Amino acid sequence: MPSMRRWVLVVAIVAAGAGALRFARAPARGSAPSIIIVVVDTLRADAVGCYDARHPVTPHLDAIAGEGIRFATTIASAPWTVPSISSLLTSRYPSEHGQGTLRRVPGPEPTTLTQVLSGRGYETAAFVELAWPLLTRGFKTYDEVFIDAPGRLSHLDEVAAAQTFSHAINWMTARHETPFFMLVQTFEVHDYFSGKPYQKAFARQKMPAYHGPYLEWAVRDASHGFGTDVIEGLLKAGPDDIAFVRAGYDAAVRAVDAQIGRLDEALTSAGLRDRTILVVTSDHGEGLSPELKRVHHGGRLHDDLLKVPLVMRWPGHLSAGVVDTPVQLLDVMPTLVDLAGVPPLPGLRGQSLVTPEPRLVSWLGGVRFQPRALAPRPAFAEESATAVDATGHRVVSKVQQAAVRTASAKLIDGHAGRELYDLARDPGETENRAGSGGGEVLARQLVDFRRRLGPLEISQDATVMQTLRSLGYIK
């Protein structure tokens, strides 16, 4: 009996000490965390060191991933900016929110993450290089740092992202008591084709023996659809040329990583680091495979465009680790809603990726959430604005392209018909097995997906076409 009393006393002391530790680590202004989402436009997952060590140009992002959760496979809902970021902020598919699409489901526009958090008392601000009606909704401050695409591309001798991050840091560091939600988006990596001096210098350093025509390649004329010029240039490139272009792309990734490091350092200096959930991701990747007629982005649904990095950190409250089960960019909104203590929202297509830890574990470690044990489920993506023809060029789409992806297989119902890939054996999606049979389960899942979306109708065609031209996707 005395030994039992001693054991109860020990447990009580440990629990009390752990409770004190948990209290000491708790946010000074309550349990509601601030939230930052950084969207590095056009960032391929394999351009990040913690995803592919062949490109070690992201030490700051790698460090953040080591302190938080890295999702090994994250699938975007669309292969270009407007529909993908809209899905990120609504947890709805492009046909549902209607942004950047030519076909959508009739009905009211969905609520954004920004609106949800604003309604919970969050201060909201966006520091971006893109303006779009749905994206602005709910933000009290919406700072489009460069008013239009020509303005952004006029900064051809500097890291334009530095201005965007400086605006964000200045706003963020003035916030200490009220929780805030801040979106930061940059086209710095997207504009790797502009041939900035720092990009060329890095590429020459990496490939000193290269003397090909892409030493001076740069697409800078934003007076027309410059995306078509990018496509023409990349389709003509050989293997050495692509390697040199990729080095310039990596230079842009490294430049943005330095800005993410600045942001993280500012969080620490302002005393906000442990009270802030930091999410770093991308809206889509980039095609650099002219041998497959897959260059630039938009118009198709292969993994070089849909597979993006996703890293999430909340020091002292979110357990670190790597999640190998594939997830979707749609899952970010329900996860952040969960972490912010907001009751579950109806109608979201994604799922929360975290779960509260057992109470005793939380007491002992001061960590409240851990990665959820996820059951495998298919990921879906859509594209209805443009398509890529057999020559690798973009054309205006006449169909709604859709794809379903599991951890080991992918089915695309696209502009050129069906494509079926065995991702376990062919992760680069080079061998279309649609003519060899199989894929029946994926085909049924794609049919069910479209049935759930409901009947589609033509909508917003003039607005979308104007946006496609302004962003350089078509002339």
N, C-alpha and C positions, 0 to 999 in steps of 0.2 A: 504493500500500500504506500509506504513512504516513497518508494521508487516511482510509483505512478504519479504522485504529487510532484516529484522533482521533474518528471517528464512534461507534465502539464505546464509547470512553471517555465521550463526551457522554451516550450512552444509559444507561450504567451510573450516571453521576452523577445524572441525572434520576430514574432508577428508585430509587436510594438515597434521594434527597431526598423523592420521593413516598412511599416506604415509611415514612420517618420521619414525614411528615405523617399518613399513615394510622394509624400507631401512636399519634401524639399525639391523634387524634380518637377512638380506640377507647374503648369504655366502660371505666372504671377497674376494674370487677369482672368483666371477661370479656365474652364476646360475647353473652350472653343479655340481651336488653333487657327492661325493665319494660314493661307494657302497660296502658293505660287506655282503656276504652270508655265514652263518655258518650252515653246515650240520652235525647234530648229528646223525650219522648212527645208525639205529635200534631203534630210539626213538618213542615209542608208544605215541599217543596223550594223552591217559589217564594217562601217567606217569608224566605229567606236571601239576603243581598245579592249574593253571588258567583254565585247562580243566577238572580236577577231583581233588577236594579238599581232597580226601582220600590219595593222595600221595603228601604231601606238602614238596617236597624236591628241589623245583626250585625257591627260592625267587628272584634271579636275573632275570631269564627269565620272571617270573610273573610281576616284576616291569617294564621290557621293554614292555611287553604286555599291561600293564596299561597306558603306555605313548604313545602307538601306536595303530595299528590295530591288533586285533586277529581274525583270520578266524576260526569259530567254527568247520567247517567240511571241511577238505582239503583231496583230494584223489590223491594218487600217481599213476603214470602210469604203474608201475611194482612193484613186490614184493621183489626185491633184488637190490643191489647197482648199478651195472654198467648200466643197462638199465634205472633205475629211475633217477640217476643223469644226465645221458645223455639227458633224456627228460626235466629235469629241465633247462639245459643249452641251449636247442635247441627249446623248445616248439613244439616238434614233438613226435609222438608216437614211441614206440620201433621198430615196423615193418618198420617205415620210416627212422629212423637214423641207424638202424641195429646193435646197440651196445648191446652186451650181449644177442643176439637172435640167433636162428637157422633158422629163416625164416624172410625175409625182402622184402620190395618193391624195385625192381631194380631202380637205379638212383643215382645221385650225393649225397654226404654227405651234410647235411644241415649246414648252418652257425651257429656258437655258439654265445651266448651272449658275451663271451670274445672277439671274433673277431669283433663284432659290436662296442663294447666300445673301443677296441684298435684302431679301425679305426677313432674314434672320439677324439683321443688324450689322452685317459686314460692310466695311468700306470697300468699294470696288474700283479698279483701275486697269486699263489695258495700255500697253506700250508696244505698238505693233507697226508693221510696214504694209498693212493691208486694211482696207475699209470694206465692210459688207454689212448690210442692214441687220441680219440676224446676229452677227458677231458683236455689234455695238449694243445690243439690247441688254439692259440691266447694269451697264457700267456707268458710274457717276462721272468718272474721268475716262475718256477714250482719246488717247494721244496717238494719232497716226503720224509717226515721226517724219516720214517722207510722204508728202501729200499725194504723189502719184508715182507710177513706175519710172517715168523719165527722171523725176527728182531723185529717186533712190539710185538709179544708175548714173547719176551725175557725180557721185562720190567714187570715182574710179581710181583714185590714188590712195585710198585709205580704207580702213575697216569700218564700213558703214554701221555695222552692228554695235560699235562702241557708243554711238549716239543713242541708239535705242536703249541699251543697257544703262547708260548714264541717266537718261530720263527716268527709267524705272527705279534705279538705286536712289536717286534724289527724292522721289516720292515715297519710297518704301521706308527710308531711314527716318522720316518725319512721323512715322506711325509707331506708337509704343503701347497704347492702352487698348484701343478698339481693334478687334480682329479684322483682317483685310484679306481680300482675294485679288490677286494681281496676275494678269496674263501678259507674258512677254513673247513676242514672235518676231523672228528675223529672217530675211531672205539672203543673208550673207553667203550661206552655202549654196542656195539656189542659184546665185549669180556667179558661180565659179567660172563660167564661160566668159566673163567680162575681162579676164586676163589682167587682174590687178598686179601691180609690181611685186607685192609680197607673195602672191601666188606663183608668179613666174620664177622668182628667186628661189622659193622652196623647191619647185619642180626641177630647176636646173641643178640644185644641190643634190637632190635625190637621184637624178639621171644625168650626170655630167657628160656622158658619152652620147647623149641624144642630140642630133643635129637635123631633125626632120622639120617639116613645114609647120608643125604645131608649136614651135618655139615662139612664134608671133601670133598664134591664133587668138582672136578675141572677138566676141560678139557684143557690140556696144550700142548699136543704133536702135533706140527705143521708139523711134517715130513710126514704126510699123510692127507687125507681129514677129518680133525677133526670135521667138521660139522656133519658127520654121528655119531660121538661119542656124540655130543650134543643132537642129536635127540634121540639116544638110552637112554641117561640119563633122558631126560625130559619125554619120553613116559612111563618110569617106575615109575615116581613120583606120589605120592598121593597128596591129597589136602594140608596137612600140609607141605609136601616137596615143593610143588609149591609155597606156601606162603613164605617159607624160601628162596627159589631161587629168588622169586620176590623181597624180601627185599634186596638181594645182587644186583639185577638189579637196584633197586631204589638207592642204594649206588653209583653205577656208574653214574646214572643220576645226583645225587647231586654233584658228583665230577666234571662232565662236566659243570654243572651250575655255580660252583665256577670259572671255567675258563672263562665262558662267562662274569661273573662279573668282572674278571681281564681285559678282553678286553674292556668292557664298561668303566671301570675306566680309562684305558689308553687313550681311545678316549677323555674323559673329560680333562685329564691332558695335552694332546697334543693340546687342543683347536680344536679338530676335531668333537666333538660330534654333534653339530648343523649343520654341513656341510656334514654329512654322513647318508646315508640310511642303516639301519641295518636290515637284514632279518635273522631270525632263523627258521630252519625247519628241516625235516628229509627226508630220501629217502624211508624209509619203517619202519614198526613196527616189532613186534616179537610175535610169537605164544607161549603161555604159558597155553594151554588147552589140556592136554593129554587125558581127557575124550572125547574130540571131535576128537582126533588124529590130532590136529593142534598144532605143536610145531616148534620152530625155524622159519625160513623164506625162501621164494622162493618156487616155485612149485605150488602155489595156489593163489586165488584172494579174500580171505575173508578180512573183514574190520580190523581185528587185524594186518594185514600186510599193508593194503592200506590207512588206516586213519592215517594221520600224523599231527603234529602241524605246524602252520604257523603264525608267528608274524612278523610285519613290522613296523619300526619306523623311522621317520625323524622329529626331534624336530623343531617346528615352521613352518613346511611346510606341514605336513600330519596330518589331524585331527585324534584324537584318537577315538576308538569305537570298537564294536564287529560286525562282519558280520556273520549272521546266514545262509544265502543262501550258499549251498555247492559250493565249488570252486575246481579247480584242480591245482596240482603242475605245470602243463603246463602254468598256468596263471602268474607265477612269472616273466618269461622273458619279455612278453609284458608289464607288469606293470612297471618293472624297466626301460625298454626302454622309456615308456611314461614319467616317472618321470625325466629321464635324458634329456628329450627334444629331443629325437631322433625321426625323422618321422616314422610313422607306417611302419612295415616291412611286405612284402608279405609272404604268406605261413605258418604263425604261426598258430598252432592249438588252442592256448590259447587266452585269452582276457585280456585286461587291467582291473584291479580291482579298479582303482581310476579314478576320474574325477576332472577337475579344479573347484574350488569353485567360486561362483558368485564374480564378481570383487569387489563389495562394501564390501562383507564379508571378502575377502582377505585383503583389505585395513584396515579394523577394527581389524582383528585378526592376521594378518601376516601369515596366513595359506593359502597355494595355492591349496592343493588337499584334497579331502575327499573320503571316500569309495563310489564306484559307486553303484547306485541302480541296482542290478543284476536281470535279469529275470532267473527263474529256468531253468536249462538245464542239460542233462544227463552227467555224467562223465564216461569215459571208461578207462580200464586197460587191459594189455596183459601180457602173459607169454608163452614163447615157448622154454626155455632152459631146465627146469626140470618140473616134475610133482610130486604130492604126491599121493601115492597109498592108498588103503583102510586100510592099517596097520599104516599109518602115516609116512612112509619112502619115501625119495625122489628117483625118478628114472629119467632117461633121457627122455625128452618129445618126443612124436611122433606126437603131434598136436599143433596147435596154440590155446592156451586157451585165452578167452576174457571175459570181464565182463562189464556190463552197470549198472550204479547206479544212482538213483534219491534220493531225500531227504527221500523218504518213502519206496523204494523198490529196490531190487537188483536181477539181473539175471546173473548167471555164466554159460558159456558154457565151461566146463573144461574136465579134464582127465577122470572123472567118469560120464560124461554126464551133464545134466542140473541141476542147483540148483536155486531155486527161494525163496527169503526171503522177508517177510514183516518187514521192518526195524522199522516201527512205533511200532509194537507189539513185535518184536523179534530182538532187536539191536545186540544181540550176535550171530545172524545167526545160531541158533540151530535147527530150524525146517524147513526142505526143503519142500516147498509146490509145487514143480514142478509137482508132480503127481496129484494135486488137481485142475488143470486147472488155467486159468489166465496167466498173464504175456505176453499177445499177443503184447501189445504196446512195451514193453521192447525187445521182440524178434525181432520186426521189426526194432527197433533202432540199435540192434546189427548187423542185416543183412546190414543195411545202412552203419554202421560204417565200416564193412569189405569191402563193395563195394567201399567206398571212399578211403580206403587204396590201393586198386588195387590188382592185382595178386601177390601172395607171392612166393618166391623161396628159396630153401635151400642155405644158405650162411654163411661163417665164422664158419663152424662147428668145425674145428680143433682148431681155436683160442679160441672160446667160451669154448670148453671142457677143454682146458688148463687153462683158467681163473677160471672156476668152480672148478677145482682141487686145484689151488693155493690158492683160497679163502676158501677152506674147504667145499664146497657144496657137492661134490661127491668124492669118492676115485678113 
